[in-house]
Amino acid sequence: MTEMTVRTRFAPSPTGYLHIGGVRTALFCWLFARKHGGQFVLRIDDTDQQRNVDEALRPILDGLRWLGIDWDEGPDVDGPHAPYFQSQRGERYAAAAESLLASGHAYRDYATTEEIQAEREAAQNAKQQFRYSRRWMANSPEDDERFRAEGREAVVRLKMPTDGKLVIDDLVRGRVEFDWSSEQDHVIQRADGSPLYHLASVVDDHDMGITHVVRAEEHLSNTPRQVFIAEALGFPRPQYAHLPYVAEPGSKNKLSKRKLDKYLKNADFAKLMAHGEAIARRLGRAIEADTFNPVIVDFYRDVGYLPEAIVNYLLLLGWSLDDKTEFFDRAAMVENFSLARVNKAPASFDPQKLVAFQQHYMHQLAAESITPLVEPYAAEAGMTAAPPNADEQKKLARIVTAAGDRITVAGDVLDYGYFFTADDALEYDEKAFEKRLRKPDDAADLLRGFADELAAAPSFDAASLDALLHAYVERRGINIGQIIHALRVATTGQAVGFGMFDTLAILGRESTRARIERALSLI
C-alpha cells in the first residue's frame, strides 16, 4: 500500500484583507503539508459575485506571499485541479446537486422564507426543537409542476437522517459526536441554481484531493452536513482538524476586525495602534478601518514589521513545542510542527508579545540588513530621493547604526527625518525649545562658546566630539546637562534621540554650526 500524500487547503473569501486568525489557519495548513512532504492548495471562495474579486483578492495573495506562505496550486500558480475559483466551478456543483437528488439524499423544496419562519416560531412557542416538516418537499414531477404553478421556486435541501450519531476523530479535539436528530435539512442550492458553501466546499475538497481539512473551530458544527454530502456522493471522508480561534486581548471572545474601538481600551493594543498611526501619518497614508487595524496583516506590512516575527508569533497562537522554546526559524517550524500539539483552548492575541517578537528579530539583524528595509519608508516620506541616492543610503546606514534598538520596525526611521531637513527649515518642538533654550539664562552663551569649539575641531567623528564637549564643560566649570539638552534641541529640533555625538557626526560640521546659529537667532 502506498503512503497517502498529504494535501491541505486554505479557502478564503475575497474580502480585501487577511485577518490574523485566518492567516494563522493558513500557516498551520501550510506547515502540516510541508511537514509531511505534501501540497498546500489555495482555493478562493468567491461565489458572491457582487464583489470585485480581483481587487479584493490581491491583498490576500500579497499578504500570504509577504509572510512566506506559498501555495503549490491556486491563483497565479494554477495546477492539475484548476479552476481554483468557486465562481468558475458552477457546473460541477450543479452536477453534484443533481446526483444527490437522484439518490434521494436531497430534495427540491418549494417553501417560502415566511413559511419556514412560521414553522420555526411554532416550534419555539411549543418549546420544541425546530425541524422542518418537509411539507413543501416535491416527491414527484407532479409535485414540481403543482408548486411551480403556484408561483413557487425551489431550493435544494439535504434530506438529513434523523436517527443515530456521527462520530469523527478530530486531529485536535479527539472524538466528537453529533446527533443526527439535531441536524436540519440544510439548503445546498439556491433557487437560481447557485451553490451554497457546504456543497461547494465538499465537492472542491474531493476534486482537489484534499486529505486533511484543517480549519477554524467555528466550522466544527458544519462537519455533519459536509460528511453527509461527501458520503452520499461516494467521496472518501477527509481527516478533520479544528483549530482554536484567536481570542481578543485578555479575553476568550473571538478576535474581530469590527471591534477596534473595544480593543483600544487595552493599553498594549492602543500602544500598538498608536505606533502604527504615527508612521502612517508621517507617510501621508490614509488610515482606513478595513486594513489599518492590528487584527489585519496589512497593518504590520505597512508599518514595517518583519514577516519572520509575525509568522513566529502566529505559530505560538494555539501551538507549542514545549514550555520554553519560543523562537523558530522556518525550517524548525516545519520540522517540529504537529497537530497533536495544538491546544484546544482559544489563544489570546497579545500585542505586547507580538512586539517582543518583532524586537527580537529586528535586533538580530545587522545594520546593513536593516538599511534596505528602511529605505522605502524614507523615500515615501520625502526624506530622500526615490530610491535614495548613494549619499542618502550612506546617511541612512549611519542613522540605523547609531539608532540601534530604537528602530523596532522599519517605519521608525521616520523619527529621524530631521537629518534630511534643510538647516533653515528645521522645525522645533516648541515645548522643548522653551525649556532647553529660552528659559535657561546661560543656554545661548554656552551654545555660542561650543559653536566656536566646533568650528576649530580637528576631527568631527563621534569620539572626538565627545572628548571636545567634555573638555569644554570642564573648562567652563559646568555640568554637561546644562548644555547637552540645549545642543540636541538646537540641532535636531527634538528633546530626545540617540547619542548626541553620533547625531552631530552624522549632521556634519557645516549643518551642526548652521543649526546652532539659527537656534540662537530664535532665542
Legacy VTK file of the C-alpha trace (Angstrom):
# vtk DataFile Version 3.0
C-alpha trace
ASCII
DATASET POLYDATA
POINTS 523 float
0.000 0.000 0.000
1.418 3.396 -0.991
1.554 6.127 1.611
-1.066 8.861 1.243
0.186 12.216 0.004
-0.964 14.895 2.432
-2.910 17.730 0.799
-4.315 20.680 2.757
-6.131 23.792 1.632
-6.926 27.341 2.676
-10.096 28.743 1.131
-10.603 32.438 1.930
-13.360 34.652 0.597
-12.020 37.654 -1.351
-12.688 40.309 1.267
-9.732 42.598 0.643
-7.928 41.821 3.892
-6.143 38.955 5.616
-7.278 38.509 9.203
-4.800 37.399 11.880
-6.989 34.396 12.686
-7.290 33.427 9.032
-3.576 33.631 8.356
-2.899 31.544 11.483
-5.128 28.849 9.940
-3.307 29.176 6.606
0.040 28.866 8.393
-0.986 25.669 10.198
-2.310 24.173 6.938
0.954 25.105 5.215
3.148 23.733 7.999
1.263 20.452 8.141
1.600 19.953 4.387
5.283 20.867 4.385
5.977 18.679 7.427
4.610 15.632 5.578
6.057 16.451 2.174
2.621 17.187 0.775
0.911 20.026 -1.058
-0.830 23.166 0.119
-3.694 24.395 -2.067
-5.089 27.934 -2.113
-8.725 27.993 -3.185
-10.926 31.069 -3.469
-14.493 31.057 -2.172
-15.791 33.771 -4.495
-19.369 32.662 -5.041
-20.506 36.160 -4.015
-20.492 37.792 -7.443
-21.236 41.264 -6.062
-17.604 41.676 -5.058
-14.805 42.865 -7.291
-12.890 39.651 -6.880
-9.577 40.684 -8.415
-9.328 43.880 -6.390
-10.397 42.175 -3.159
-8.215 39.111 -3.695
-4.904 40.839 -4.375
-4.247 41.913 -0.731
-4.793 38.319 0.390
-2.366 36.892 -2.161
0.193 39.618 -1.467
-0.157 39.141 2.291
0.417 35.388 2.126
3.435 35.862 -0.138
4.867 38.517 2.192
4.605 36.027 5.060
6.316 33.332 3.003
3.236 31.095 2.894
3.469 29.852 -0.676
0.967 27.543 -2.360
1.525 24.617 -4.689
-1.767 25.066 -6.535
-4.122 28.015 -6.803
-4.318 31.584 -8.159
-1.261 32.765 -10.115
0.156 29.227 -9.874
-2.568 27.054 -11.437
-2.285 23.269 -11.175
-3.897 20.000 -12.257
-7.154 20.625 -10.365
-7.980 24.042 -11.810
-10.005 26.164 -11.718
-9.348 27.217 -8.123
-12.121 29.821 -8.024
-15.529 28.569 -6.930
-17.214 31.052 -9.262
-15.745 29.056 -12.166
-16.934 25.652 -10.950
-20.703 26.104 -11.102
-21.351 23.205 -13.473
-19.556 20.806 -11.148
-21.703 21.874 -8.174
-24.890 21.633 -10.215
-23.979 18.071 -11.241
-23.348 17.147 -7.601
-26.730 18.568 -6.567
-28.452 16.545 -9.298
-26.660 13.416 -8.106
-27.883 13.981 -4.545
-31.432 14.486 -5.820
-31.277 11.328 -7.903
-30.029 9.211 -4.984
-32.674 10.575 -2.601
-30.177 12.317 -0.335
-31.616 15.708 -1.258
-34.948 17.096 -2.410
-36.424 20.130 -4.082
-38.210 22.281 -1.557
-40.741 24.952 -2.505
-41.351 26.515 0.904
-41.123 30.290 1.138
-38.921 32.001 3.693
-42.058 33.082 5.565
-43.379 29.525 5.747
-40.118 28.204 7.124
-40.046 31.028 9.670
-43.621 30.268 10.734
-42.689 26.646 11.447
-39.625 27.793 13.353
-41.673 30.155 15.537
-44.297 27.481 16.175
-41.576 25.138 17.444
-40.200 27.889 19.676
-43.648 28.615 21.110
-44.120 24.904 21.814
-40.636 24.815 23.352
-39.592 22.132 20.899
-36.526 21.806 18.726
-37.282 23.073 15.258
-37.131 20.558 12.456
-38.634 21.338 9.074
-41.790 19.329 8.316
-40.868 18.880 4.623
-44.413 19.962 3.846
-43.363 21.649 0.604
-40.967 18.897 -0.496
-41.508 17.714 -4.067
-41.789 13.930 -4.105
-42.586 13.611 -7.781
-42.564 15.510 -11.093
-46.236 16.216 -10.466
-45.399 17.926 -7.183
-42.814 20.054 -9.005
-45.379 21.085 -11.583
-48.038 21.869 -8.982
-45.728 24.023 -6.835
-44.405 25.898 -9.847
-47.949 26.594 -10.944
-48.414 28.371 -7.601
-45.503 30.646 -8.498
-43.107 28.950 -6.100
-39.373 28.483 -6.669
-37.388 25.519 -5.400
-34.202 25.297 -3.414
-32.382 22.014 -2.975
-32.230 20.729 0.597
-30.347 17.830 2.098
-32.554 15.020 3.338
-30.723 14.568 6.598
-31.008 11.419 8.725
-32.986 11.626 11.955
-31.547 8.728 13.931
-28.131 7.759 15.222
-24.882 9.621 15.639
-21.982 10.821 13.554
-18.585 10.247 15.140
-15.415 11.896 13.881
-11.893 11.576 15.222
-10.735 15.170 15.110
-6.947 15.537 14.988
-7.109 18.405 17.502
-10.252 17.717 19.534
-10.255 13.956 19.606
-13.548 12.046 19.427
-16.507 14.306 18.609
-20.092 13.072 18.394
-23.105 14.652 16.716
-26.733 13.567 16.987
-28.269 13.362 13.536
-31.598 14.367 15.092
-30.144 17.830 15.784
-29.311 18.464 12.138
-31.565 20.485 9.859
-32.310 19.852 6.191
-29.731 22.378 5.076
-30.085 24.214 1.772
-27.247 23.385 -0.639
-28.510 25.102 -3.800
-30.440 28.345 -4.158
-33.451 28.810 -6.361
-31.266 30.432 -9.030
-29.100 27.318 -9.171
-26.091 28.788 -7.358
-24.442 26.575 -4.704
-24.069 27.264 -1.030
-20.767 26.944 0.770
-21.263 23.450 2.141
-21.897 21.782 -1.196
-19.127 23.702 -2.979
-16.591 23.050 -0.240
-17.202 19.291 -0.133
-17.066 18.931 -3.906
-13.883 21.008 -4.127
-12.165 19.102 -1.320
-12.852 15.854 -3.141
-11.981 17.065 -6.620
-8.741 18.629 -5.383
-7.701 15.573 -3.401
-7.724 17.280 -0.006
-6.775 14.694 2.615
-6.801 16.904 5.712
-9.307 19.683 6.331
-7.526 21.948 8.832
-9.758 24.885 9.707
-11.128 27.119 12.450
-13.315 25.562 15.130
-16.284 27.665 14.027
-16.622 25.159 11.182
-16.934 22.191 13.523
-20.733 22.497 13.522
-20.684 22.317 9.718
-18.996 18.936 9.740
-22.114 16.687 9.935
-23.767 18.125 6.848
-20.468 18.073 4.961
-19.758 14.461 5.905
-23.300 13.583 4.847
-22.804 15.234 1.449
-19.442 13.563 0.917
-20.628 10.085 1.788
-23.851 10.492 -0.196
-21.719 11.330 -3.235
-19.415 8.380 -2.571
-16.442 10.516 -1.614
-13.878 9.342 0.964
-14.038 11.266 4.211
-11.033 13.573 4.782
-9.467 13.859 8.196
-10.590 16.899 10.150
-8.666 19.190 12.468
-10.489 22.128 14.047
-8.198 24.821 15.396
-8.993 27.021 18.399
-9.955 30.549 17.465
-7.751 33.555 18.165
-9.241 35.466 21.080
-9.343 39.162 21.919
-6.562 40.594 24.093
-7.163 39.413 27.651
-10.457 37.734 26.760
-11.951 34.481 25.483
-14.094 36.238 22.886
-13.164 35.757 19.254
-10.885 38.418 17.747
-12.785 40.525 15.214
-11.751 43.395 12.982
-15.052 45.110 13.749
-14.280 45.684 17.428
-11.341 48.061 17.108
-12.830 50.641 19.490
-13.225 47.969 22.149
-9.665 46.698 21.745
-8.237 50.202 22.024
-9.270 50.132 25.681
-6.455 47.618 26.122
-3.298 49.649 26.810
-0.969 47.340 24.856
-3.295 47.223 21.875
-3.721 51.013 21.931
0.055 51.465 22.035
0.462 49.130 19.056
-2.148 51.076 17.103
-0.737 54.488 18.041
2.735 53.465 16.893
1.350 52.420 13.528
-0.763 55.553 13.161
2.248 57.795 13.816
4.147 56.117 10.991
1.172 56.230 8.621
0.608 59.937 9.240
4.243 60.763 8.546
3.868 58.918 5.261
0.668 60.765 4.418
-1.243 57.491 4.140
-4.967 57.209 4.672
-5.858 55.321 7.837
-8.655 53.026 6.638
-10.515 50.856 9.124
-10.641 47.815 6.814
-6.876 47.480 6.581
-5.249 49.791 9.127
-6.125 47.630 12.072
-3.781 45.413 14.132
-6.003 42.373 13.542
-5.273 42.677 9.791
-1.954 41.502 8.335
-1.643 44.574 6.080
-1.183 46.739 9.170
2.110 45.049 10.030
3.440 45.025 6.488
2.597 48.725 6.054
4.257 49.760 9.322
7.426 47.790 8.669
7.266 44.623 10.738
9.331 41.616 9.721
7.327 38.697 8.316
9.538 36.307 10.309
8.342 37.907 13.550
4.660 37.749 12.584
4.874 34.110 11.491
6.759 33.047 14.634
4.202 34.804 16.821
1.264 33.235 14.943
2.833 29.797 15.286
2.525 30.072 19.064
-1.119 31.152 18.976
-2.504 27.780 19.947
0.583 25.605 19.401
3.732 24.976 21.409
6.675 22.635 21.264
7.380 22.778 24.984
7.205 25.268 27.845
10.398 27.142 26.956
11.089 27.305 23.211
9.749 30.463 21.592
11.859 31.286 18.572
11.757 29.139 15.446
13.159 29.713 12.004
11.097 28.414 9.092
12.926 25.084 8.884
12.446 24.447 12.613
8.740 25.259 12.336
8.275 22.673 9.608
10.375 20.079 11.401
8.594 20.399 14.743
5.008 21.153 13.785
2.278 18.657 14.581
-1.460 18.938 15.025
-1.165 16.825 18.175
0.445 19.799 19.939
-2.315 22.252 19.023
-4.177 23.401 22.116
-7.966 23.073 22.209
-8.431 26.322 24.136
-8.629 29.749 22.437
-5.318 31.562 22.093
-5.404 35.186 23.218
-3.886 37.811 20.935
-1.186 39.562 22.970
0.059 42.817 21.364
2.951 43.116 23.820
4.158 39.616 22.990
3.960 40.289 19.262
6.041 43.465 19.657
8.585 41.479 21.669
8.941 39.027 18.781
9.413 41.905 16.356
12.089 43.452 18.553
13.872 40.122 18.836
14.003 39.551 15.089
14.861 43.155 14.223
17.681 43.229 16.742
19.146 40.054 15.270
19.767 41.911 12.006
22.981 43.764 11.214
22.676 47.420 10.214
23.459 46.575 6.585
20.377 44.307 6.558
18.095 46.883 8.189
19.083 49.766 5.924
17.398 48.343 2.785
14.237 47.810 4.866
14.029 51.464 5.929
14.913 52.970 2.557
11.387 52.724 1.058
9.922 54.497 4.093
12.460 57.321 3.921
11.750 57.742 0.214
7.961 57.677 0.616
8.147 60.298 3.365
10.227 62.571 1.126
13.290 62.355 3.348
15.300 61.022 0.423
15.015 60.559 -3.302
13.094 57.523 -4.520
15.142 55.415 -4.439
17.755 57.023 -2.178
20.983 58.083 -3.871
24.374 56.853 -2.705
24.929 59.680 -0.199
21.436 59.233 1.238
21.946 55.492 1.536
25.167 56.089 3.407
23.481 58.536 5.767
20.596 56.111 6.384
23.103 53.370 7.197
24.798 55.634 9.749
21.424 56.520 11.284
20.438 52.856 11.551
23.738 52.007 13.215
23.508 54.887 15.669
19.830 54.320 16.452
20.377 50.632 17.241
17.485 49.166 19.216
15.445 52.345 18.811
14.376 51.105 15.381
11.942 48.309 16.153
10.058 48.441 12.851
11.269 49.801 9.516
8.899 52.771 9.733
10.702 54.020 12.840
13.330 55.559 10.568
10.825 58.395 10.091
11.683 59.557 13.628
14.954 60.807 12.153
13.668 62.919 9.323
15.494 65.921 10.778
18.746 64.559 9.384
17.400 65.200 5.880
15.761 68.579 6.586
17.347 71.756 5.260
19.123 73.606 8.075
16.959 76.691 7.668
13.745 74.636 7.608
14.266 72.609 10.787
11.116 72.542 12.905
11.397 72.715 16.678
9.388 71.031 19.380
8.138 74.260 20.948
7.968 72.952 24.490
11.492 71.571 24.279
12.768 74.813 22.728
11.225 76.855 25.525
12.533 74.550 28.267
16.041 73.970 26.956
16.899 77.171 25.072
14.750 80.118 26.143
14.365 79.553 29.869
17.961 78.811 30.961
19.863 82.102 31.306
23.138 80.553 30.186
21.942 78.361 27.264
22.691 80.871 24.496
26.128 81.754 25.894
27.114 78.106 26.307
25.963 77.225 22.791
27.875 80.147 21.258
31.009 79.084 23.040
30.686 75.472 21.939
29.927 76.531 18.360
33.355 78.183 18.298
34.869 74.939 19.585
33.143 73.010 16.796
34.452 75.381 14.160
38.036 74.709 15.220
37.647 70.967 15.931
40.328 68.993 14.056
38.046 65.936 13.723
34.264 65.608 13.559
33.699 61.973 14.451
31.622 60.930 17.471
34.566 60.062 19.719
36.351 63.354 19.022
33.175 65.353 19.615
32.601 63.511 22.890
36.075 64.486 24.080
35.614 68.057 22.802
32.392 68.647 24.741
33.694 67.134 27.974
36.798 69.301 27.778
34.608 72.337 27.119
32.304 71.805 30.119
35.304 71.161 32.355
36.884 74.474 31.343
33.587 76.299 31.855
33.043 74.620 35.217
29.536 73.459 34.346
27.546 70.224 34.367
27.229 68.590 30.952
23.436 68.605 31.356
23.496 72.416 31.168
24.452 72.288 27.510
23.791 68.875 26.014
19.969 69.166 26.083
20.122 72.615 24.540
22.533 71.288 21.927
20.147 68.476 20.990
17.132 70.758 20.566
19.172 73.279 18.593
20.497 70.687 16.134
17.544 68.262 15.812
14.508 70.231 16.962
13.671 67.333 19.280
14.003 66.697 23.001
15.139 63.090 22.617
17.117 60.962 20.194
20.040 58.609 20.009
23.598 59.515 21.080
24.348 63.234 20.817
27.823 62.782 19.423
26.660 60.304 16.780
23.972 62.838 15.900
26.469 65.672 15.407
28.830 63.458 13.429
26.031 62.432 11.030
24.876 66.034 10.617
28.425 67.149 9.910
30.268 70.312 10.879
28.513 72.683 8.484
24.942 71.681 9.329
25.648 71.486 13.046
27.008 75.037 13.154
24.264 76.392 10.897
21.553 74.881 13.096
23.087 76.238 16.274
23.290 79.724 14.751
19.651 79.531 13.637
18.518 78.403 17.100
20.454 81.259 18.709
18.764 83.728 16.402
15.352 82.491 17.592
16.042 82.681 21.325
LINES 1 524
523 0 1 2 3 4 5 6 7 8 9 10 11 12 13 14 15 16 17 18 19 20 21 22 23 24 25 26 27 28 29 30 31 32 33 34 35 36 37 38 39 40 41 42 43 44 45 46 47 48 49 50 51 52 53 54 55 56 57 58 59 60 61 62 63 64 65 66 67 68 69 70 71 72 73 74 75 76 77 78 79 80 81 82 83 84 85 86 87 88 89 90 91 92 93 94 95 96 97 98 99 100 101 102 103 104 105 106 107 108 109 110 111 112 113 114 115 116 117 118 119 120 121 122 123 124 125 126 127 128 129 130 131 132 133 134 135 136 137 138 139 140 141 142 143 144 145 146 147 148 149 150 151 152 153 154 155 156 157 158 159 160 161 162 163 164 165 166 167 168 169 170 171 172 173 174 175 176 177 178 179 180 181 182 183 184 185 186 187 188 189 190 191 192 193 194 195 196 197 198 199 200 201 202 203 204 205 206 207 208 209 210 211 212 213 214 215 216 217 218 219 220 221 222 223 224 225 226 227 228 229 230 231 232 233 234 235 236 237 238 239 240 241 242 243 244 245 246 247 248 249 250 251 252 253 254 255 256 257 258 259 260 261 262 263 264 265 266 267 268 269 270 271 272 273 274 275 276 277 278 279 280 281 282 283 284 285 286 287 288 289 290 291 292 293 294 295 296 297 298 299 300 301 302 303 304 305 306 307 308 309 310 311 312 313 314 315 316 317 318 319 320 321 322 323 324 325 326 327 328 329 330 331 332 333 334 335 336 337 338 339 340 341 342 343 344 345 346 347 348 349 350 351 352 353 354 355 356 357 358 359 360 361 362 363 364 365 366 367 368 369 370 371 372 373 374 375 376 377 378 379 380 381 382 383 384 385 386 387 388 389 390 391 392 393 394 395 396 397 398 399 400 401 402 403 404 405 406 407 408 409 410 411 412 413 414 415 416 417 418 419 420 421 422 423 424 425 426 427 428 429 430 431 432 433 434 435 436 437 438 439 440 441 442 443 444 445 446 447 448 449 450 451 452 453 454 455 456 457 458 459 460 461 462 463 464 465 466 467 468 469 470 471 472 473 474 475 476 477 478 479 480 481 482 483 484 485 486 487 488 489 490 491 492 493 494 495 496 497 498 499 500 501 502 503 504 505 506 507 508 509 510 511 512 513 514 515 516 517 518 519 520 521 522
